[in-house]
């Protein structure tokens, strides 16, 4: 394929400047995003190990709930039956110590029964290390309020899309010749270029998906607000609700009717949604009465959340009230939207896809780093050709900022993960943030000041 040299020159300038403006921020997004593919296992790994008996059998959950409610009456408002307890929440039932705010439930009480039937309750402070890394990914490592960082992320994603398009157009004329080229003997610049092209070309579909979905996530509310005003349609939230919605109480949902036991609910779900494996039963006392949101997985379908799908269920009859987020049981519009989210989260195909996303995420981070190195080398060549004996100030700053930023991000994540593993009891949200940014700034300062 042939493209005129003047057009290629324009594409090269666009690709270079857009890439250099967004490259370091996107490095953080891709590196932290790769780690966040296993956020739940990392949360388990960095959570304190509670000293408590094993979870009671699911059939004994009603006895456990009765003792919890008599000792902790406030637990009736919001509590969760854990069908698959793990290290972070090792009991059969959990409820928040304080009323939940948004997506952050804070510390949790976890309960089970001792062998003699005595109630055992422990307080678990969920270590925020894994969640902090996920927020680094969402906010590009910039400590700004979420309301500001989200549209900023959308702008960076738009620049990212422009860099992808211009980069592909630059590479097309030499595709056949340079696709698998590794010019070890022609200096580091050629090697960085070959590596950058290889990483970018073979992960191009992945990068297109990430760019498009990131833009939609960032500008979801204004996009669908305009759609609602123009077409008179309603829109769904980009994130599954933290609490179930309130539905009118149906005839079989009388407030005096007893709640089904967890065992009966699981059996009912097996009949209505074969293949869906529930993991939590989250009860919430709302204005419309007691509501139940069931989280779970179905490996045959895409999931709306990063690790689960959801169903709203009548806790008194076991009937599914809403399947908007239930894998394999959604209407066409919701199913299409779910595929869109699943492509970003990697919430389909099990661990094989997750590991694939980890590799692609790390490769993307490598692509942005090599892009910065190429820009620095090209600028140095132009400055030497212009007669400069030393790097200009912008070149000097970027040549030092790039390794400092990259090393600071990688080391900061490793330090907070290590601290979370060895000292989970002391890791608070504020402390995790302070440790990461202290390491991050120290490495940037070191590379900026070193001879």
NUMI-153486 format. One line per 5 residues: number of its first residue (from 1); for each residue x, y, z of C-alpha. Coordinates in steps of 0.2 Angstrom, whole numbers. Layout:
NUM	X/Y/Z ~ ...
***
This chain:
1	0/0/0 ~ 7/17/-5 ~ 3/33/4 ~ 10/50/-1 ~ 25/56/9
6	17/72/14 ~ 2/63/21 ~ 13/51/30 ~ 22/66/38 ~ 6/73/44
11	1/56/51 ~ 18/54/60 ~ 17/71/68 ~ -1/68/74 ~ 4/50/80
16	19/57/89 ~ 11/72/98 ~ -5/63/103 ~ 5/48/109 ~ 17/59/119
21	3/68/127 ~ -7/52/133 ~ 7/39/133 ~ 12/39/151 ~ -6/41/158
26	-11/26/147 ~ 4/16/153 ~ -3/17/171 ~ -21/13/164 ~ -14/-3/156
31	-2/-9/169 ~ -14/-7/183 ~ -29/-14/173 ~ -19/-29/169 ~ -16/-32/188
36	-35/-28/191 ~ -40/-43/180 ~ -38/-53/196 ~ -44/-40/209 ~ -54/-53/219
41	-40/-65/222 ~ -28/-51/226 ~ -41/-44/238 ~ -41/-62/247 ~ -22/-62/247
46	-21/-45/255 ~ -35/-47/268 ~ -32/-52/286 ~ -34/-70/291 ~ -48/-71/303
51	-48/-84/317 ~ -65/-91/316 ~ -73/-109/313 ~ -77/-115/296 ~ -94/-108/288
56	-109/-118/293 ~ -118/-129/280 ~ -130/-118/270 ~ -145/-128/277 ~ -141/-121/294
61	-141/-103/289 ~ -158/-100/296 ~ -152/-104/313 ~ -137/-93/311 ~ -148/-78/305
66	-159/-80/319 ~ -145/-78/332 ~ -137/-64/322 ~ -154/-54/322 ~ -157/-57/340
71	-139/-50/344 ~ -137/-37/330 ~ -155/-31/326 ~ -147/-18/313 ~ -141/-33/302
76	-159/-36/296 ~ -158/-20/285 ~ -144/-26/274 ~ -135/-43/275 ~ -127/-55/263
81	-127/-74/263 ~ -111/-80/256 ~ -113/-96/246 ~ -94/-96/242 ~ -85/-89/257
86	-67/-84/254 ~ -52/-77/264 ~ -59/-59/264 ~ -76/-65/270 ~ -74/-82/278
91	-91/-84/286 ~ -108/-89/280 ~ -116/-72/283 ~ -109/-54/282 ~ -116/-37/285
96	-109/-19/285 ~ -102/-12/302 ~ -108/5/296 ~ -122/10/283 ~ -115/7/266
101	-111/23/255 ~ -111/19/236 ~ -100/5/231 ~ -89/5/247 ~ -97/-5/261
106	-82/-2/272 ~ -78/-14/286 ~ -89/-30/288 ~ -96/-41/302 ~ -94/-59/297
111	-103/-73/306 ~ -104/-92/308 ~ -108/-104/322 ~ -95/-113/333 ~ -97/-132/334
116	-107/-131/350 ~ -119/-119/341 ~ -113/-103/349 ~ -113/-87/337 ~ -96/-82/332
121	-94/-64/325 ~ -78/-56/318 ~ -75/-39/311 ~ -66/-39/294 ~ -58/-23/287
126	-57/-27/268 ~ -39/-22/263 ~ -41/-8/250 ~ -25/-12/240 ~ -33/-22/225
131	-47/-9/224 ~ -35/5/224 ~ -25/-2/210 ~ -42/-4/200 ~ -45/15/203
136	-28/19/197 ~ -33/10/181 ~ -49/20/180 ~ -42/37/184 ~ -25/35/175
141	-15/37/191 ~ -20/55/193 ~ -27/58/211 ~ -42/69/206 ~ -60/67/211
146	-70/54/201 ~ -81/67/194 ~ -66/76/186 ~ -55/60/182 ~ -69/51/172
151	-71/65/158 ~ -52/67/159 ~ -50/49/155 ~ -63/50/141 ~ -52/64/133
156	-37/53/135 ~ -46/39/127 ~ -51/50/112 ~ -33/54/110 ~ -28/36/111
161	-40/32/97 ~ -32/45/86 ~ -15/38/90 ~ -21/21/85 ~ -28/27/68
166	-13/37/64 ~ -1/23/69 ~ -10/10/58 ~ -9/22/43 ~ 10/25/46
171	13/6/48 ~ 3/0/33 ~ 16/5/19 ~ 29/-6/27 ~ 18/-19/34
176	25/-34/24 ~ 43/-29/26 ~ 44/-24/45 ~ 30/-35/53 ~ 42/-47/61
181	58/-37/59 ~ 69/-36/74 ~ 85/-26/69 ~ 96/-29/84 ~ 112/-23/75
186	105/-7/69 ~ 105/2/86 ~ 92/3/100 ~ 81/15/90 ~ 77/3/77
191	74/-11/90 ~ 62/0/100 ~ 53/4/84 ~ 51/-14/79 ~ 45/-19/96
196	32/-4/96 ~ 25/-9/79 ~ 24/-28/84 ~ 15/-25/100 ~ 3/-12/92
201	-1/-22/77 ~ -5/-39/85 ~ -15/-31/99 ~ -24/-19/88 ~ -42/-26/90
206	-39/-26/109 ~ -34/-8/109 ~ -49/-3/98 ~ -60/-11/110 ~ -52/-3/125
211	-52/15/117 ~ -71/14/112 ~ -77/7/128 ~ -67/19/138 ~ -75/34/129
216	-92/27/132 ~ -88/24/150 ~ -82/41/153 ~ -96/50/143 ~ -110/38/147
221	-121/50/156 ~ -121/64/144 ~ -122/53/129 ~ -138/44/135 ~ -145/60/142
226	-145/67/125 ~ -152/51/118 ~ -166/52/131 ~ -170/70/127 ~ -170/67/108
231	-178/50/106 ~ -188/50/122 ~ -179/33/128 ~ -173/28/145 ~ -155/22/148
236	-147/10/160 ~ -133/14/172 ~ -115/9/166 ~ -113/0/182 ~ -125/-13/190
241	-133/-6/205 ~ -125/-8/222 ~ -143/-11/229 ~ -158/-19/221 ~ -171/-8/215
246	-188/-7/224 ~ -202/-16/215 ~ -220/-15/220 ~ -225/-29/232 ~ -234/-43/221
251	-248/-54/228 ~ -235/-68/232 ~ -224/-55/240 ~ -234/-51/256 ~ -224/-44/270
256	-231/-57/282 ~ -225/-72/271 ~ -209/-80/277 ~ -193/-78/267 ~ -187/-94/258
261	-172/-102/265 ~ -155/-100/256 ~ -156/-118/251 ~ -174/-116/244 ~ -168/-100/234
266	-154/-109/226 ~ -165/-124/221 ~ -177/-111/214 ~ -164/-102/204 ~ -157/-119/197
271	-174/-122/190 ~ -177/-105/183 ~ -159/-101/177 ~ -150/-118/173 ~ -131/-115/173
276	-131/-100/183 ~ -121/-103/199 ~ -125/-90/213 ~ -111/-84/224 ~ -120/-72/235
281	-138/-68/241 ~ -138/-49/246 ~ -154/-44/256 ~ -159/-26/257 ~ -174/-19/266
286	-181/-5/255 ~ -197/5/254 ~ -205/-9/244 ~ -201/-22/257 ~ -187/-35/258
291	-178/-36/241 ~ -164/-49/236 ~ -151/-47/223 ~ -142/-63/218 ~ -124/-62/211
296	-117/-77/202 ~ -108/-83/186 ~ -112/-93/171 ~ -97/-97/160 ~ -107/-99/144
301	-111/-81/143 ~ -104/-63/145 ~ -107/-55/162 ~ -111/-37/165 ~ -100/-35/180
306	-81/-38/180 ~ -84/-55/190 ~ -102/-58/190 ~ -120/-57/183 ~ -135/-52/194
311	-153/-56/196 ~ -166/-47/207 ~ -177/-61/215 ~ -192/-61/226 ~ -185/-68/243
316	-203/-75/248 ~ -207/-84/232 ~ -190/-87/223 ~ -196/-79/207 ~ -184/-69/197
321	-191/-51/196 ~ -178/-44/185 ~ -166/-53/173 ~ -158/-37/165 ~ -141/-42/171
326	-143/-61/172 ~ -132/-70/160 ~ -141/-79/146 ~ -158/-72/151 ~ -157/-54/145
331	-167/-45/132 ~ -158/-42/116 ~ -154/-24/120 ~ -147/-28/137 ~ -137/-43/130
336	-129/-32/117 ~ -124/-19/130 ~ -117/-33/141 ~ -106/-39/128 ~ -99/-22/126
341	-95/-21/145 ~ -88/-39/145 ~ -76/-35/131 ~ -69/-21/142 ~ -69/-31/158
346	-64/-48/151 ~ -79/-56/160 ~ -82/-70/148 ~ -73/-86/144 ~ -66/-89/162
351	-48/-88/167 ~ -40/-91/150 ~ -48/-75/144 ~ -42/-66/160 ~ -24/-71/158
356	-25/-66/140 ~ -31/-49/145 ~ -16/-48/157 ~ -4/-52/143 ~ -12/-39/132
361	-13/-26/145 ~ 6/-28/149 ~ 9/-28/131 ~ -1/-12/129 ~ 9/-4/143
366	25/-9/134 ~ 19/-1/118 ~ 16/16/127 ~ 33/15/135 ~ 42/11/118
371	32/25/110 ~ 39/38/122 ~ 57/31/119 ~ 55/33/101 ~ 49/51/102
376	63/55/113 ~ 76/47/101 ~ 68/56/86 ~ 68/73/95 ~ 87/71/100
381	91/67/82 ~ 82/83/76 ~ 91/93/89 ~ 108/87/85 ~ 105/90/66
386	100/108/71 ~ 117/110/80 ~ 112/108/98 ~ 126/99/108 ~ 114/96/123
391	96/90/125 ~ 83/104/125 ~ 74/107/141 ~ 58/98/135 ~ 68/83/129
396	78/82/145 ~ 62/83/156 ~ 53/69/146 ~ 68/58/144 ~ 70/58/163
401	51/58/167 ~ 47/43/156 ~ 58/30/166 ~ 54/38/183 ~ 35/37/179
406	36/19/173 ~ 47/13/187 ~ 37/23/200 ~ 21/15/194 ~ 27/-3/194
411	37/-1/210 ~ 22/8/219 ~ 10/-6/214 ~ 22/-20/220 ~ 26/-11/237
416	7/-9/242 ~ 4/-27/236 ~ 18/-33/247 ~ 13/-22/262 ~ -5/-28/260
421	1/-46/261 ~ 12/-44/276 ~ 3/-31/285 ~ -15/-32/280 ~ -22/-26/297
426	-14/-8/296 ~ -18/-5/277 ~ -31/9/276 ~ -37/18/261 ~ -27/33/266
431	-11/23/270 ~ -12/14/254 ~ -14/30/244 ~ 1/38/253 ~ 13/23/251
436	9/22/232 ~ 11/40/228 ~ 26/42/240 ~ 35/28/230 ~ 29/35/214
441	36/53/217 ~ 52/46/225 ~ 56/37/208 ~ 51/52/198 ~ 62/63/208
446	77/51/207 ~ 77/50/188 ~ 74/69/187 ~ 89/73/198 ~ 101/60/195
451	117/65/185
***
